[in-house]
Amino acid sequence: MATATAAEGVTDGDPSWYSAAAAPGDDTPLADVAVAIDIELFTNGVDADLPAQAVGIPSGNAVNWSYRVTNEGPEALTDITVVDDNGTPDDPSDDITIVTGVFLDSGATVVFTAQGTAVVGLFGNIAVVVSAEGATDFDPSHYIASLTPVPPPTQLPNGGTGGLARTASDGWIAYLWATVAGLGALGLLTWYGRRRFN
């Protein structure tokens, strides 16, 4: 703002503004604009960031992943890409690209989905989002799959029932039953008995 003062003490001021543009071919940013993006990965609707929060799913059942992306910055973001590490953070060769080329206005949220099949054990994957402006974020999620219980089809000599049957090399057949101990725990094989077969 310019200010003028007369000898008699009279003063006045008036503000003015200008906008600077970069010279042609000059890619130097005039000012840093904060960009921010958030991604939340859900497994079967649960935000299971930690292994202790893993969602319990019987093996062979469907797994549904949801990738919720929010532009938390003041500017629109372009060319957004979401990648899932497929449970192998040290091996990018099997990464899955969930979506690419997405435009997202400031404050907007969009959800993408993917499906899979649960395999026995603890599984953790990490979703990573990045935009052309350099905004990036990541979020992990977990599930733990148990052996799928099956109806006990066999009556054992001791009056018990068996689920899974395994044949041993010595000619004995072992009857096993898969049980789930607690939320999301691995299936525990319980020996009910065995008998010789011919």
MARMAR-564326 format. One line per field, with one value per residue: residue number from 1; x, y, z of N, C-alpha, C, O in turn. Coordinates in Angstrom, 1 decimal, m for minus. Layout:
BEGIN
num <- (NUM ...) $
nu <- (X ...) $
nv <- (Y ...) $
nw <- (Z ...) $
cau <- (X ...) $
cav <- (Y ...) $
caw <- (Z ...) $
cu <- (X ...) $
cv <- (Y ...) $
cw <- (Z ...) $
ou <- (X ...) $
ov <- (Y ...) $
ow <- (Z ...) $
END
This chain:
BEGIN
num <- (1 2 3 4 5 6 7 8 9 10 11 12 13 14 15 16 17 18 19 20 21 22 23 24 25 26 27 28 29 30 31 32 33 34 35 36 37 38 39 40 41 42 43 44 45 46 47 48 49 50 51 52 53 54 55 56 57 58 59 60 61 62 63 64 65 66 67 68 69 70 71 72 73 74 75 76 77 78 79 80 81 82 83 84 85 86 87 88 89 90 91 92 93 94 95 96 97 98 99 100 101 102 103 104 105 106 107 108 109 110 111 112 113 114 115 116 117 118 119 120 121 122 123 124 125 126 127 128 129 130 131 132 133 134 135 136 137 138 139 140 141 142 143 144 145 146 147 148 149 150 151 152 153 154 155 156 157 158 159 160 161 162 163 164 165 166 167 168 169 170 171 172 173 174 175 176 177 178 179 180 181 182 183 184 185 186 187 188 189 190 191 192 193 194 195 196 197 198) $
nu <- (0.9 0.6 1.5 0.9 2.1 1.5 3.2 1.8 0.8 m1.3 m2.4 m2.7 m3.7 m3.5 m4.4 m3.0 m3.0 m1.2 m0.7 1.6 2.9 4.5 7.3 7.2 7.9 9.1 9.0 9.1 7.5 5.3 4.4 4.1 1.5 m0.5 m1.1 m3.2 m4.1 m6.2 m6.4 m8.5 m8.5 m10.7 m11.7 m14.1 m15.8 m14.7 m12.3 m9.5 m6.7 m4.6 m3.0 m4.1 m6.7 m7.8 m10.1 m12.2 m12.6 m14.0 m12.0 m11.9 m14.1 m15.7 m13.8 m14.1 m12.8 m12.6 m11.8 m11.4 m11.1 m10.1 m10.0 m8.2 m7.1 m6.8 m7.0 m8.0 m7.3 m5.4 m5.2 m5.2 m4.0 m4.6 m3.1 m2.8 m0.8 m1.1 m0.5 2.2 4.5 7.2 7.5 6.9 6.1 3.7 1.8 m1.5 m3.3 m5.8 m7.3 m6.9 m5.9 m7.8 m9.8 m10.3 m12.1 m11.5 m12.1 m13.8 m14.9 m14.4 m15.1 m13.6 m13.7 m12.7 m12.4 m11.8 m10.6 m10.6 m7.8 m6.3 m4.9 m3.2 m3.6 m2.4 m2.7 m1.7 m2.9 m2.1 m2.2 m1.7 m1.3 m1.0 m0.1 1.5 0.4 0.0 m0.7 m1.2 m2.6 m3.1 m4.7 m6.3 m7.0 m8.0 m8.1 m9.9 m9.9 m12.5 m15.4 m16.9 m19.8 m20.0 m19.6 m19.0 m19.4 m17.7 m15.9 m15.9 m18.2 m18.1 m17.9 m16.6 m14.9 m13.0 m11.2 m8.2 m5.7 m3.3 0.1 0.5 m1.7 m3.8 m6.7 m7.3 m9.5 m10.5 m11.5 m12.4 m12.2 m13.1 m11.4 m12.3 m12.6 m11.7 m9.6 m7.2 m8.2 m8.4 m7.1 m8.6 m8.1 m10.2 m10.2 m9.0 m9.0 m8.3 m8.3 m9.3) $
nv <- (m1.2 2.2 5.3 8.7 11.8 15.1 18.3 19.7 17.8 16.3 13.1 10.1 6.9 4.2 0.9 m1.5 m4.3 m7.0 m9.8 m12.3 m13.9 m16.9 m16.9 m17.9 m21.3 m21.6 m23.6 m23.2 m23.2 m20.6 m20.4 m22.6 m24.8 m26.5 m29.9 m32.6 m36.0 m38.7 m42.2 m44.9 m48.3 m50.9 m54.1 m56.4 m54.4 m53.6 m51.6 m52.7 m52.1 m53.1 m56.3 m57.5 m56.7 m58.1 m59.3 m62.0 m64.7 m67.4 m69.8 m69.8 m68.3 m65.2 m62.2 m58.8 m55.8 m52.4 m49.2 m46.1 m42.9 m39.6 m36.2 m34.1 m31.6 m28.1 m27.8 m29.2 m32.5 m34.5 m37.2 m39.5 m42.4 m45.7 m48.3 m51.7 m53.7 m56.4 m58.0 m58.5 m56.6 m56.3 m57.0 m55.7 m56.7 m58.1 m56.3 m54.8 m52.7 m50.7 m48.5 m45.8 m42.5 m40.7 m37.9 m35.6 m33.4 m30.7 m31.7 m33.8 m37.3 m40.6 m44.0 m47.1 m50.6 m54.0 m57.6 m60.8 m64.1 m65.8 m67.1 m69.7 m68.5 m65.6 m62.5 m59.6 m56.6 m53.6 m50.5 m48.0 m44.6 m42.1 m38.9 m36.8 m34.4 m34.9 m35.6 m38.1 m41.2 m44.0 m47.1 m49.9 m53.2 m56.1 m59.6 m62.8 m66.1 m69.0 m72.6 m74.0 m75.0 m78.3 m80.3 m83.0 m86.1 m88.7 m91.3 m92.1 m94.9 m94.4 m93.1 m90.4 m87.8 m87.1 m84.7 m83.8 m86.2 m87.8 m89.8 m91.9 m93.0 m95.5 m97.0 m96.3 m94.3 m91.0 m89.0 m85.8 m82.6 m79.3 m76.5 m73.3 m71.0 m68.4 m65.0 m64.7 m66.5 m69.0 m72.0 m74.8 m78.0 m80.8 m83.9 m86.6 m89.3 m92.4 m95.0 m98.3 m99.1 m101.2) $
nw <- (0.0 m0.9 0.6 1.1 2.3 3.2 3.6 5.4 7.1 6.3 5.3 3.3 2.0 m0.3 m1.3 m3.6 m6.0 m7.5 m9.7 m10.2 m12.9 m14.2 m16.3 m19.8 m20.2 m17.7 m15.0 m12.3 m9.2 m8.0 m5.5 m2.7 m2.5 m0.3 m0.5 0.1 0.8 1.6 2.4 3.2 3.9 3.9 5.0 4.3 5.2 7.6 9.3 9.6 10.8 12.3 12.9 15.2 14.9 12.9 10.5 10.9 8.7 7.1 5.4 1.8 1.5 0.3 0.0 0.5 m0.4 0.3 m0.9 0.3 m0.7 0.0 m0.8 1.0 0.8 m0.3 m3.0 m6.2 m7.1 m9.5 m11.8 m10.1 m8.5 m7.3 m5.6 m4.7 m2.5 m2.5 m0.4 m0.3 0.5 m0.1 m2.7 m5.6 m8.0 m8.1 m7.5 m7.4 m9.5 m8.6 m9.5 m11.8 m13.0 m11.9 m11.1 m8.5 m6.7 m4.3 m1.0 m1.8 m1.8 m2.8 m3.5 m4.1 m5.1 m4.6 m5.0 m3.6 m2.6 0.5 2.1 4.1 7.1 8.4 6.7 5.4 3.7 1.9 1.0 m1.3 m2.2 m4.7 m6.2 m9.1 m8.3 m6.2 m3.8 m1.3 0.4 2.6 3.7 5.8 6.0 7.4 7.4 8.9 8.1 8.8 8.9 7.1 8.7 8.4 8.0 10.3 9.0 9.7 11.9 14.8 16.4 19.2 19.6 19.1 16.6 13.3 11.2 9.0 7.2 7.3 5.8 7.1 6.6 7.7 7.4 9.0 9.6 10.3 12.1 11.9 13.3 12.4 14.3 15.5 17.5 19.2 18.0 14.7 14.9 14.0 12.5 14.6 14.7 16.0 17.5 17.4 17.3 15.9 13.5 12.2 8.7 5.9) $
cau <- (0.0 1.3 1.1 1.5 2.0 1.8 3.9 0.8 0.4 m2.4 m1.9 m3.7 m3.1 m4.4 m3.8 m3.2 m2.5 m0.8 m0.5 2.8 2.9 5.8 7.7 7.0 8.9 9.6 8.2 9.3 6.2 5.4 4.1 3.7 0.1 m0.5 m2.0 m3.4 m5.1 m6.4 m7.0 m8.8 m8.8 m11.6 m11.9 m15.5 m16.4 m14.0 m11.1 m8.6 m5.4 m3.6 m3.2 m5.1 m8.1 m8.1 m11.5 m12.3 m13.3 m13.7 m11.2 m12.7 m15.2 m15.3 m13.2 m14.4 m12.0 m13.1 m10.7 m12.1 m10.1 m10.7 m9.1 m8.3 m6.4 m7.6 m7.0 m8.4 m6.2 m5.6 m4.4 m5.0 m3.8 m4.7 m2.5 m2.8 0.4 m1.4 0.0 3.6 5.1 8.6 7.5 6.0 5.7 2.4 0.9 m2.7 m3.7 m7.2 m7.8 m5.9 m6.5 m9.0 m9.9 m11.0 m12.2 m11.2 m13.2 m14.6 m14.6 m14.8 m14.8 m13.4 m13.8 m12.0 m12.8 m10.8 m11.0 m9.8 m6.9 m6.0 m3.9 m3.3 m3.3 m2.4 m2.4 m1.5 m3.3 m1.3 m2.8 m0.8 m1.8 0.0 0.5 2.4 m0.3 0.1 m1.1 m1.3 m3.4 m3.1 m5.9 m6.0 m8.0 m7.4 m9.0 m9.8 m10.4 m14.0 m16.0 m17.7 m20.7 m19.4 m20.3 m18.6 m19.6 m16.5 m16.2 m16.1 m19.4 m17.9 m18.1 m15.4 m15.2 m12.1 m10.5 m6.8 m5.2 m1.9 0.9 0.5 m3.0 m4.8 m7.4 m7.4 m10.7 m10.2 m12.6 m11.8 m12.9 m12.6 m11.3 m12.2 m12.8 m10.6 m8.5 m7.0 m8.8 m7.5 m7.4 m8.8 m8.1 m11.3 m9.9 m8.6 m9.3 m7.7 m9.2 m8.7) $
cav <- (0.0 3.4 6.3 10.0 12.7 16.5 19.0 20.2 16.7 15.5 11.8 9.3 5.7 3.4 m0.3 m2.1 m5.7 m7.6 m11.2 m12.6 m15.2 m17.4 m16.7 m19.1 m22.3 m21.6 m24.4 m23.0 m22.8 m19.3 m20.6 m24.0 m25.1 m27.7 m30.9 m33.7 m37.0 m39.8 m43.4 m45.9 m49.6 m51.7 m55.5 m56.7 m53.3 m53.3 m50.9 m53.5 m51.6 m53.9 m57.7 m57.8 m56.3 m58.8 m59.8 m63.5 m65.1 m68.8 m69.9 m70.1 m67.3 m64.0 m61.1 m57.6 m54.7 m51.0 m48.2 m44.8 m41.9 m38.3 m35.1 m33.3 m30.3 m27.0 m27.8 m30.4 m33.5 m35.1 m38.5 m40.2 m43.9 m46.5 m49.6 m52.6 m54.4 m57.8 m58.8 m58.7 m55.3 m56.3 m57.5 m54.9 m57.3 m58.6 m55.3 m54.7 m51.3 m50.7 m47.5 m44.8 m41.4 m40.2 m36.5 m35.4 m32.0 m30.5 m32.2 m34.9 m38.6 m41.6 m45.4 m48.2 m51.9 m55.2 m58.8 m61.9 m65.3 m65.9 m68.3 m69.9 m67.8 m64.1 m61.8 m58.2 m55.8 m52.2 m49.7 m46.7 m43.6 m41.0 m38.0 m36.1 m33.2 m35.4 m36.0 m39.5 m41.8 m45.5 m47.7 m51.4 m53.9 m57.5 m60.6 m64.1 m67.1 m70.3 m73.8 m74.0 m76.2 m79.1 m81.2 m84.3 m87.1 m90.0 m91.7 m92.8 m96.0 m94.0 m92.3 m89.1 m87.6 m86.6 m83.9 m84.1 m87.5 m87.9 m91.2 m92.0 m94.0 m96.8 m97.6 m95.8 m93.1 m90.1 m88.1 m84.5 m81.6 m78.0 m75.6 m71.9 m70.6 m67.0 m64.2 m64.6 m67.4 m70.0 m73.3 m75.7 m79.4 m81.6 m85.3 m87.3 m90.7 m93.0 m96.5 m98.9 m99.4 m102.1) $
caw <- (0.0 m1.0 1.5 0.8 3.5 2.8 4.6 6.5 8.0 5.7 4.8 2.7 1.5 m1.2 m1.6 m5.0 m6.0 m8.7 m9.7 m11.0 m13.7 m14.5 m17.7 m20.6 m20.0 m16.3 m14.2 m10.9 m8.6 m7.4 m4.0 m2.3 m2.1 0.5 m1.0 1.1 0.4 2.7 1.9 4.2 3.4 4.7 4.7 4.6 5.9 8.8 9.2 10.5 10.5 13.0 12.9 16.3 14.5 11.7 10.3 10.8 7.5 6.8 4.1 0.7 1.4 m0.4 0.7 m0.2 0.0 m0.1 m0.8 0.4 m1.0 0.2 m1.1 2.2 0.5 m0.8 m4.5 m6.9 m7.4 m10.8 m12.1 m8.8 m8.7 m6.1 m5.8 m3.5 m2.6 m2.7 0.7 m0.5 0.5 m0.7 m4.1 m6.4 m9.3 m8.0 m7.1 m8.2 m9.7 m8.4 m10.3 m12.1 m13.8 m11.3 m10.7 m7.3 m6.2 m2.8 0.0 m2.3 m1.4 m3.7 m3.0 m5.1 m4.5 m5.2 m4.4 m3.6 m1.8 1.7 2.2 5.5 7.8 8.5 5.5 5.5 2.5 2.1 m0.2 m1.5 m3.2 m5.1 m7.2 m10.0 m7.5 m5.1 m2.5 m1.2 1.7 2.6 4.8 5.8 6.5 7.7 7.8 9.2 7.6 9.5 8.2 7.0 9.3 7.6 8.8 10.6 8.3 10.1 13.3 15.2 17.3 20.6 19.7 18.6 15.2 12.7 10.1 8.0 7.3 6.8 5.8 7.5 5.8 8.3 7.2 9.9 9.2 11.5 11.9 12.5 13.2 12.4 15.2 15.6 18.9 19.3 16.8 13.8 15.2 13.0 12.8 15.4 14.4 17.2 17.3 18.0 17.3 14.6 13.4 11.0 7.6 5.0) $
cu <- (0.9 0.7 1.7 1.2 2.4 2.5 3.0 0.3 m0.7 m1.8 m3.1 m2.9 m4.1 m3.7 m3.9 m2.6 m2.0 m0.6 0.6 2.6 4.3 6.1 7.5 8.2 9.5 8.6 8.3 8.0 6.4 5.1 3.7 2.3 0.0 m1.5 m2.1 m4.4 m5.1 m7.0 m7.3 m9.2 m9.6 m11.7 m13.2 m16.1 m15.8 m12.6 m10.0 m7.2 m4.3 m4.0 m4.2 m6.5 m8.5 m9.5 m11.4 m13.2 m13.0 m13.0 m12.2 m13.8 m14.7 m14.8 m13.5 m13.6 m12.6 m12.0 m11.4 m11.0 m10.8 m9.6 m9.2 m7.6 m7.3 m7.7 m7.4 m7.1 m6.5 m4.8 m4.1 m5.0 m3.9 m4.1 m2.5 m1.6 0.2 m0.8 1.5 4.3 6.5 8.7 6.5 5.5 4.3 1.4 m0.4 m3.1 m5.3 m7.9 m6.7 m6.6 m7.7 m8.8 m10.7 m11.0 m11.9 m12.4 m14.0 m14.1 m15.1 m14.4 m14.7 m13.4 m13.0 m12.4 m11.7 m11.4 m10.1 m9.0 m6.5 m4.8 m4.2 m2.8 m3.4 m2.0 m2.4 m2.0 m2.5 m2.0 m1.8 m1.5 m0.7 0.7 1.4 1.8 m0.3 m0.3 m1.2 m2.1 m3.4 m4.5 m5.5 m7.2 m7.3 m8.5 m8.8 m10.2 m11.9 m14.6 m16.9 m18.6 m20.0 m20.1 m20.0 m18.8 m18.4 m16.8 m16.5 m17.4 m19.3 m18.1 m16.9 m15.8 m14.3 m11.4 m9.2 m6.3 m3.7 m1.2 0.8 m0.8 m4.0 m5.5 m7.7 m8.6 m10.4 m11.4 m12.0 m12.7 m12.3 m12.6 m11.2 m12.4 m11.5 m9.5 m8.4 m7.7 m7.9 m8.0 m7.4 m8.9 m9.2 m11.0 m9.4 m8.9 m8.6 m8.7 m8.5 m9.2) $
cv <- (1.2 4.5 7.6 11.0 14.1 17.1 19.5 19.0 15.9 14.3 11.0 8.0 5.0 2.1 m0.7 m3.5 m6.0 m9.1 m11.6 m13.9 m15.6 m17.1 m18.0 m20.1 m22.4 m22.4 m24.2 m22.5 m21.5 m19.4 m22.1 m24.0 m26.4 m28.6 m32.0 m34.7 m38.1 m41.0 m44.3 m47.2 m50.4 m53.2 m56.0 m55.7 m52.9 m52.6 m51.5 m53.2 m52.5 m55.4 m58.2 m57.5 m57.1 m59.4 m61.3 m63.9 m66.6 m68.9 m70.3 m69.1 m66.0 m62.9 m59.8 m56.4 m53.4 m50.0 m46.8 m43.7 m40.5 m37.3 m34.1 m31.9 m29.3 m27.0 m29.1 m31.2 m34.2 m36.4 m39.3 m41.7 m44.6 m47.9 m50.4 m53.5 m56.0 m58.7 m59.0 m57.3 m55.2 m56.7 m56.8 m55.6 m57.9 m57.6 m55.2 m53.2 m51.3 m49.7 m46.5 m43.7 m40.7 m38.7 m36.4 m34.0 m31.9 m30.9 m33.4 m36.3 m39.6 m43.0 m46.3 m49.5 m53.0 m56.4 m59.9 m63.1 m65.5 m67.2 m68.4 m69.1 m66.3 m63.5 m60.3 m57.5 m54.3 m51.5 m48.4 m45.9 m42.5 m40.2 m37.4 m34.9 m33.6 m35.8 m37.5 m40.0 m43.3 m45.9 m49.2 m51.9 m55.4 m58.4 m61.9 m65.1 m68.4 m71.4 m73.8 m75.2 m76.9 m80.0 m82.5 m85.5 m88.5 m90.2 m92.6 m93.9 m95.6 m93.1 m90.9 m88.9 m86.9 m85.7 m84.2 m85.4 m87.4 m89.3 m91.1 m93.1 m95.4 m97.5 m97.3 m94.5 m92.2 m89.1 m86.8 m83.6 m80.2 m77.1 m74.2 m71.4 m69.1 m66.3 m64.2 m65.5 m68.4 m71.3 m74.2 m77.2 m80.2 m83.0 m85.9 m88.7 m91.2 m94.5 m97.0 m99.3 m100.4 m101.8) $
cw <- (0.0 0.0 1.2 2.0 3.0 3.9 5.8 7.4 7.4 5.1 4.2 2.2 0.6 m1.5 m3.1 m5.0 m7.4 m8.6 m10.7 m11.7 m14.1 m16.0 m18.5 m20.4 m18.6 m15.5 m12.7 m10.3 m7.9 m5.9 m3.8 m1.9 m1.5 m0.2 0.0 0.6 1.5 2.0 3.1 3.5 4.3 4.1 5.2 5.5 7.2 8.6 10.1 10.2 11.1 12.9 14.0 15.9 13.3 11.7 10.2 9.6 7.3 5.4 3.0 0.5 0.7 0.5 m0.1 0.4 m0.5 0.1 m0.8 0.3 m0.8 m0.1 0.1 2.0 m0.1 m2.3 m5.0 m7.1 m8.7 m10.9 m10.9 m9.1 m7.3 m6.4 m4.5 m3.7 m2.6 m1.6 0.7 m0.6 m0.1 m2.1 m4.9 m7.6 m9.3 m7.5 m8.0 m8.3 m9.6 m9.3 m10.7 m13.0 m13.2 m10.9 m9.5 m6.8 m4.7 m2.0 m0.5 m1.9 m2.5 m3.2 m4.1 m4.4 m5.3 m4.4 m4.5 m2.8 m0.7 1.7 3.7 6.0 7.9 7.2 5.7 4.2 2.8 0.8 m0.2 m2.5 m3.4 m6.2 m8.0 m9.2 m6.4 m3.8 m2.5 0.3 1.5 3.8 4.7 6.3 6.6 7.8 8.2 8.9 8.4 8.5 8.2 7.6 8.3 8.5 9.1 10.0 8.8 11.6 13.8 16.2 18.8 20.7 19.3 17.1 14.6 11.5 8.9 8.2 6.6 6.9 6.1 6.7 6.4 8.2 8.2 9.3 10.4 11.2 12.7 12.4 13.3 13.3 15.2 17.0 18.9 17.9 15.9 14.0 14.1 13.5 13.5 15.1 15.7 16.9 18.1 18.1 15.9 14.6 12.1 10.0 6.7 3.6) $
ou <- (1.8 m0.5 2.9 0.1 3.5 2.6 3.5 m0.5 m1.1 m0.8 m4.2 m1.7 m5.3 m2.6 m4.8 m1.8 m2.4 m0.5 0.6 2.1 5.2 5.1 7.5 9.3 10.3 7.5 7.8 7.3 7.4 5.6 3.1 1.9 0.4 m2.7 m1.1 m5.5 m4.1 m7.9 m6.5 m10.0 m9.2 m11.8 m13.5 m16.8 m16.2 m11.9 m9.7 m6.5 m3.3 m5.1 m5.0 m7.4 m9.6 m10.0 m10.6 m14.4 m11.8 m13.3 m13.1 m14.5 m13.5 m15.2 m13.2 m13.8 m13.1 m11.4 m11.9 m10.2 m11.9 m8.5 m10.2 m7.4 m8.5 m8.5 m7.3 m6.0 m7.6 m3.8 m3.0 m5.7 m3.3 m4.5 m2.3 m1.3 1.1 m0.6 2.0 4.7 6.9 9.8 5.3 4.6 3.7 0.2 m0.3 m3.3 m5.9 m8.9 m5.7 m7.7 m8.5 m7.7 m11.8 m9.9 m11.9 m13.5 m14.8 m12.9 m16.2 m13.3 m15.5 m13.2 m12.7 m12.8 m10.9 m12.6 m8.9 m9.6 m6.5 m3.8 m5.2 m1.8 m4.4 m1.0 m3.0 m1.6 m2.4 m2.4 m1.1 m2.2 0.5 1.8 2.0 2.4 m0.5 m0.1 m1.3 m2.2 m3.7 m5.3 m4.6 m8.3 m6.1 m9.6 m7.7 m10.8 m12.5 m14.3 m17.6 m18.2 m19.4 m21.2 m20.7 m18.4 m18.1 m17.9 m17.2 m17.6 m20.3 m18.4 m16.2 m16.9 m14.7 m11.1 m9.1 m6.4 m2.9 m1.9 1.1 m1.0 m5.1 m4.8 m8.2 m8.6 m10.1 m12.2 m11.2 m13.9 m11.1 m13.6 m10.1 m12.2 m10.5 m8.4 m9.3 m7.9 m6.8 m9.2 m6.4 m9.7 m9.3 m11.5 m9.4 m9.0 m8.4 m9.9 m7.3 m8.9) $
ov <- (1.3 4.6 7.7 10.9 14.3 16.7 19.6 19.3 14.9 14.3 11.2 8.1 5.1 2.1 m0.1 m3.8 m5.4 m9.6 m11.1 m14.9 m14.7 m17.1 m19.1 m19.7 m23.3 m21.9 m25.0 m21.6 m21.2 m18.6 m22.7 m23.3 m27.4 m28.3 m32.3 m34.3 m38.3 m40.9 m44.4 m47.2 m50.6 m53.4 m56.0 m56.0 m52.0 m53.0 m51.1 m53.9 m52.7 m55.8 m59.1 m58.0 m56.8 m59.9 m61.8 m63.5 m66.9 m68.2 m71.1 m69.0 m65.8 m62.8 m59.8 m56.1 m53.3 m50.0 m46.4 m43.6 m40.3 m37.4 m33.4 m31.2 m29.6 m26.2 m30.2 m30.7 m34.6 m36.6 m39.7 m42.2 m44.1 m48.5 m49.9 m54.1 m56.7 m59.9 m59.8 m56.9 m54.1 m56.9 m57.1 m55.1 m58.0 m57.9 m55.5 m52.6 m51.9 m50.0 m46.4 m43.9 m40.2 m38.3 m37.0 m33.5 m32.9 m30.5 m33.9 m36.4 m39.4 m43.1 m46.4 m49.6 m52.8 m56.3 m59.8 m63.1 m65.5 m68.3 m67.4 m69.1 m65.8 m63.8 m59.9 m57.9 m53.9 m51.8 m47.7 m46.3 m42.1 m40.7 m37.4 m34.6 m32.8 m36.2 m38.2 m39.2 m43.8 m45.2 m49.8 m51.2 m55.8 m57.9 m62.1 m65.1 m68.9 m71.1 m73.5 m76.3 m76.3 m80.3 m83.1 m85.8 m89.5 m89.4 m93.6 m93.9 m96.2 m92.6 m90.2 m89.9 m86.2 m85.9 m84.8 m85.7 m87.0 m89.9 m90.4 m94.0 m96.3 m98.5 m97.9 m93.8 m92.7 m88.5 m86.8 m83.7 m79.9 m77.0 m74.1 m71.5 m68.5 m66.9 m63.8 m65.4 m68.7 m71.5 m74.4 m77.5 m80.3 m83.4 m85.8 m89.4 m90.4 m95.1 m96.3 m99.6 m100.5 m102.5) $
ow <- (0.8 0.1 1.0 2.5 2.5 5.1 6.9 8.3 8.0 4.4 4.6 1.9 0.7 m2.0 m3.8 m4.1 m8.4 m7.5 m11.8 m11.1 m14.3 m16.8 m17.9 m20.6 m18.4 m15.2 m11.9 m10.7 m7.3 m5.1 m4.7 m1.0 m2.1 m0.4 0.6 0.1 2.1 1.2 4.0 2.6 5.5 2.9 6.4 6.5 7.9 7.7 11.2 9.5 10.5 12.7 13.8 16.6 12.7 12.7 9.4 9.5 7.3 4.5 3.2 m0.6 0.6 1.7 m1.3 1.6 m1.7 1.2 m1.9 1.2 m1.4 0.4 0.2 3.0 m0.4 m2.9 m4.3 m7.4 m9.0 m10.1 m10.7 m9.9 m6.4 m7.4 m3.4 m4.7 m2.7 m1.7 1.5 m1.7 m0.6 m2.7 m4.9 m8.3 m10.3 m7.2 m9.2 m7.2 m10.5 m9.9 m9.9 m13.5 m14.0 m10.5 m9.4 m6.5 m4.0 m2.2 0.2 m1.6 m3.0 m2.5 m5.1 m3.2 m6.4 m3.2 m5.4 m2.4 m0.9 1.3 4.4 5.3 7.5 6.7 6.2 3.6 3.7 m0.3 0.9 m3.6 m2.5 m7.0 m7.6 m9.6 m5.7 m2.9 m3.5 1.2 0.4 4.8 3.7 6.9 6.0 8.2 7.9 9.4 8.5 7.5 9.2 7.2 7.5 9.6 8.2 10.5 8.5 12.4 13.1 16.8 19.5 21.8 19.2 16.5 15.3 11.0 8.0 9.4 5.5 8.0 5.5 6.2 5.7 8.9 8.2 8.6 11.4 10.1 13.9 11.5 14.2 13.0 14.9 17.7 18.7 16.9 16.3 13.4 13.4 14.6 13.1 15.2 16.4 16.0 19.3 19.0 15.0 15.7 11.2 10.3 6.7 2.6) $
END
